[in-house]
Amino acid sequence: MPGESFVQKLRRVCEAHQSLVCVGLDPDPARMPLEDVLAFNNAIVDATYDLVCAYKPNMAFYEALGTAGLEALRGTVAHIRGCAPEVVVIGDAKRGDIGNTSRAYARALFEVWGFDAATVNPYLGGDSVEPFLSCQDRGVFLLCRTSNPGARDLQDLTIEDDGEPLYMHVARRAREWNVHGNVCLVVGATYPEELKRVRAVCPEMPILLPGVGAQAGDLEAAVRNGVDSEGRLAIINSSRGILYASRGPDFPQAARGATERLRDSINEVLCQEGKPWS
Amino acid sequence: MPGESFVQKLRRVCEAHQSLVCVGLDPDPARMPLEDVLAFNNAIVDATYDLVCAYKPNMAFYEALGTAGLEALRGTVAHIRGCAPEVVVIGDAKRGDIGNTSRAYARALFEVWGFDAATVNPYLGGDSVEPFLSCQDRGVFLLCRTSNPGARDLQDLTIEDDGEPLYMHVARRAREWNVHGNVCLVVGATYPEELKRVRAVCPEMPILLPGVGAQAGDLEAAVRNGVDSEGRLAIINSSRGILYASRGPDFPQAARGATERLRDSINEVLCQEGKPWS
């Protein structure tokens, strides 16, 4: 809706669809049951949009396919806007550059691609993040503690000042930088203890949790530790587990089944926590 | 030449052109004297290619212009390959994602775009960098200490283990990860003391130095502290100072003049250091 902030839009779709599920639209030609990326994505969207709060196309998979890939991405975003305008679309781009250049990236992600939100790498610091944040109606998901094994290499280094790991410094900076209320975080579902610590210092920030499904994160712990005090504002992403649930012609139904199971499993945890959908 | 590594190609063009200059091809419609990005870039390339070792298009400026921007980038790379195949082209993309996704980015940068090298953000750790490194004939420039003011926010945090800042950990990791001899670093010319420390632990690695010109780094200190023991393997980038040296129709000549002055100033420092071109 016009004038709505990213967090408002996110809350609205989560309530409407009773879902914290995000489907990662990461087309991999080696695994897709169709050759046509746009047709594949559209079939996935058609089969799942009423069950999700978000779609998250990762730019890498489209860029790897050249012009045709980028055209497919454009078509996919248009298709989502057509059939499910209430669903948020997160451009998973992990961009970040010096201020002048981050401004160009913000324009690309929010104006050219029209994403509701984007993922941003914080390594370059505050002035690299600011041009994204100044697009006040868009969400900015800062990488905090990522889902991969190598996350330990730098993100877990202990900072001398306070004995806390680097990713906790990112979480604290994220809170400081959140003057427009549009900062969000990325924390891997594969690391529930780290997630708990981050949630404690950022109690009211949306957190995107990749790493369930193919990356085998513990879903229950991720939900429990990822949601806010009301059982909301966690976005739980699955990509490969949904897209490639079947490699036969029944892939849309299989994707719907996998999405439904994920949504229901999450909602069961919310019920156990005494925070069901109203 | 076929079978040549990135570092070999870089050394060859530096010697042939007696230059450590890289021109950053960052087209900004608000400042360009021509509307046509490809025509602008081609004019800059035609006016400067014999004076440089590298061109560095930053993806952000092309992505911000949508499909037309990406077409202009494609045409620019083809133009450089046509008139100056000896010059290296560095895709300034600052990418980095979990392993599966970094593989897609590596394909995009090295196969789709055909860059000789790319810049990569190390925040996600070893497994996010590995897919780039496994393209053994391409250079991988890891962001170490960037040129912007915000670089201090995270990169300067002191790590408890050894009392060294985060960026020095990145430099040490870069050395460990360098099993194929294709790891390079990015260190801002705006921070000559930090550059000196990095060069000391990575004595033989190419270092890309952004931040002279518009960002006002101290050129002499950057050259002195950035080169290896033989006065080589530093790549000194200027973007705005060259591209927008004139906003009139004489912009190619003005760009050539600015490039020549930068090359000569650098070469003067090399002479003072007793490391002139042969």
Interface residues (C-beta under 8 A of the other chain):
Chain A: D26 N58 A60 F61 E63 A64 L65 G66 T67 L70 D92 K94 R95 G96 D97 I98 G99 T101 S102 A104 Y105 R107 A108 E111 V112 N121 P122 Y123 L124 G125 G126 D127 S128 V129 L143 T146 S147 N148 P149 G150 A151 R152 D153 L154 Q155 L157 T158 I159 E160 D161 G163 L166 H169 V170 R173 P210 Q215
Chain B: D26 N58 A60 F61 E63 A64 L65 G66 T67 L70 D92 K94 R95 G96 D97 I98 G99 T101 S102 A104 Y105 R107 A108 E111 V112 N121 P122 Y123 L124 G125 G126 D127 S128 V129 L143 T146 S147 N148 P149 G150 A151 R152 D153 L154 Q155 L157 T158 I159 E160 D161 G163 L166 H169 V170 R173 P210 Q215
